[in-house]
Amino acid sequence: MSLYDEYGFPSGSMGAINGDDTPRFMQRHPDATIKRLDKTEYQLTAGAPCRIELPSEGKLMSLVAMEAASKQIIPLSDKVTDGMLEWNVPAEGQWTVLCFMCVKDGDPNVDYLDPGAVRLFVNDTHQRYYDAFPEAFGSVITETFCDEPTLYRAQGRIWTDNFNERFTEAYGFSPERLYPALWYDIGPDTAAARNYLFGFRARLYSEGFMKTTHDWAAAHGIVSTGHQDQEEVLNPVSVSGDLMLCGKYMDIPRIDKIGGNRPAELFHKVVSSSAANWDKPLVMSETFGPWAIFPLNSSTVLPWTSMPKASTS
């Protein structure tokens, strides 16, 4: 038996989405739900002092001034006292203050980037099954799987409020001056800045949700599997972060092939390469119902025995 971690889908809300619309996880753990990165801008007058009251909701992630022509960026978080920024604007240039806040989005799903939040979800779902049927784990119940967690929620701006601390621990410097690159060209460092931030978010996602559920499964004598939503999106930054990396912390990397207009065949190699990279012996496909790999018109009826074989090339 395979243990599914949700009531409805995607994994993470405990019934609020495609279930009975009851946000059980959010009701129990409101501060452990999905966070969003918001940006507020303030236009400044060159050579004049500025005094700006910052947004009160959420956690300040980055506060910088950016000059339009030179792309010069000046961190300003040390100029804030009791939520008020006081700073003397340089006499030359066109300056804008950019304020980036991490706020609760209102989405009822667990904060996929935070292992502590995911442990709460696991305790409320996986652990409840183990508490009821411990003798079945490893014999009757052999695996747990997740279905369609994703990063495209929160208006595409999923973030987590301990991002900066964990980034600094990993790389040895603060990401504060990198944040403007998520919206703007900041000059020659733009690509590197985006790679740092989006790459680290992908890492947090895989270690937050996939690794936490895997570690629980391993501790209870079963294996973990699951698949992402929208694996067929060419640029995975906004959906799985890094589709190959998601399989690192699953015993059986998995893909969704449910027919229709979703060309999962083009991405089987990503999932199998993920398995090869991290020495996983199996991969899995979620395939629901009959489907064909070629167009059929409404009058075509084919028995299973005459369905064409998929090409291996």
C-alpha positions, -999 to 999 in steps of 0.1 A, spaced: 0 0 0 12 35 -8 4 62 17 -8 95 3 0 125 25 -31 146 17 -69 149 15 -72 164 -20 -42 179 -37 -16 194 -39 2 181 -8 4 206 20 -30 221 30 -48 191 46 -80 193 26 -83 230 17 -76 225 -20 -94 199 -41 -107 184 -8 -135 198 13 -122 234 14 -113 232 51 -78 246 57 -69 222 85 -32 230 83 -36 267 83 -61 265 112 -36 246 133 -4 263 122 -12 298 107 24 310 109 37 279 91 19 285 58 33 299 25 51 332 25 54 357 -3 81 382 -13 67 418 -18 85 448 -32 77 485 -24 94 514 -41 100 550 -30 112 576 -55 137 600 -39 150 635 -45 187 638 -51 206 657 -23 176 657 1 171 638 33 144 611 32 123 598 60 102 567 50 79 546 72 84 510 60 56 485 56 46 470 90 35 436 78 60 408 75 98 406 79 122 430 62 145 410 38 162 437 20 162 475 20 185 492 -6 188 524 -27 195 519 -64 206 545 -89 189 543 -123 219 549 -146 249 535 -128 230 506 -112 248 514 -79 232 497 -50 235 509 -14 222 486 15 201 507 40 188 483 66 212 497 91 195 531 87 162 518 101 150 526 136 115 514 148 103 509 112 115 543 100 142 548 74 162 580 77 189 586 50 205 615 32 202 609 -6 234 615 -27 234 648 -45 239 632 -80 217 606 -97 181 593 -98 177 572 -67 149 547 -57 145 529 -24 135 493 -28 120 475 2 115 438 1 93 422 27 85 385 34 48 383 43 22 356 49 4 350 16 -28 335 28 -23 303 8 -33 275 31 -4 252 21 26 246 42 57 267 38 75 243 15 109 260 20 109 256 58 118 222 73 103 232 106 69 240 90 70 208 69 77 187 101 44 201 114 26 189 83 43 155 85 33 152 122 -3 160 113 -5 136 83 21 108 81 26 104 118 -12 100 123 -12 69 101 18 55 119 2 61 153 -28 41 141 -11 13 122 25 10 133 26 -27 127 18 -22 90 47 1 82 74 -17 61 51 -46 53 16 -36 42 25 1 39 57 4 19 59 40 7 46 75 11 41 99 -18 33 135 -23 14 150 -52 20 183 -70 37 206 -45 50 236 -64 65 270 -63 41 289 -85 18 298 -56 19 331 -38 17 350 -72 49 332 -82 68 348 -53 71 320 -27 97 330 -1 105 321 35 113 344 64 146 327 73 159 329 38 186 354 45 200 337 76 202 304 58 217 320 27 244 337 47 252 304 65 256 287 32 276 313 13 292 335 39 277 368 28 243 385 30 220 384 0 205 418 7 221 437 -22 211 409 -46 173 413 -42 168 440 -68 179 415 -95 147 396 -90 128 425 -106 155 446 -125 186 446 -145 213 455 -119 242 455 -144 268 428 -150 260 410 -118 223 404 -128 226 368 -139 248 358 -110 225 374 -85 194 356 -99 213 323 -100 222 328 -63 187 336 -52 166 313 -74 192 285 -70 191 288 -32 153 288 -32 154 256 -53 177 241 -27 155 252 2 124 237 -16 141 203 -21 155 202 14 124 217 30 96 195 16 112 166 -2 140 158 23 118 163 54 92 138 42 120 114 30 137 115 64 104 107 82 97 78 58 132 64 63 128 66 101 96 46 98 108 18 75 93 29 42 104 48 11 94 81 -3 82 92 -37 61 119 -53 60 143 -83 60 180 -89 32 200 -106 39 211 -142 71 191 -148 68 199 -185 75 236 -181 108 242 -199 122 267 -173 116 250 -139 125 280 -117 88 290 -111 75 255 -106 99 228 -92 128 251 -88 151 224 -102 133 193 -113 164 171 -111 172 184 -76 137 175 -64 146 138 -69 177 139 -48 157 135 -16 132 109 -29 138 72 -29 118 69 -61 118 101 -83 85 104 -101 68 121 -130 31 128 -139 17 114 -171 -20 116 -171 -26 122 -208 -39 153 -225 -17 181 -235 11 176 -211 42 162 -229 58 144 -199 77 121 -223 100 151 -230 110 151 -193 113 114 -185 151 118 -190 153 145 -163 137 123 -138 157 92 -147 189 113 -147 180 125 -112 178 89 -102 211 81 -118 228 111 -102 219 101 -67 220 63 -71 182 56 -70 173 21 -83 138 30 -94 117 58 -111 80 60 -112 53 74 -135 18 84 -123 -4 74 -152 -41 75 -147 -65 60 -172 -61 51 -209 -41 74 -231 -25 74 -264 7 90 -278 -9 100 -311 -40 120 -320 -73 101 -321 -105 113 -337 -139 108 -321 -147 78 -342 -115 59 -334 -118 30 -310 -87 9 -302 -86 -21 -280 -56 -22 -256 -40 -50 -276 -37 -28 -307 -24 3 -289 10 13 -304 41 8 -284 60 39 -273 92 45 -291 124 39 -272 145 63 -293 
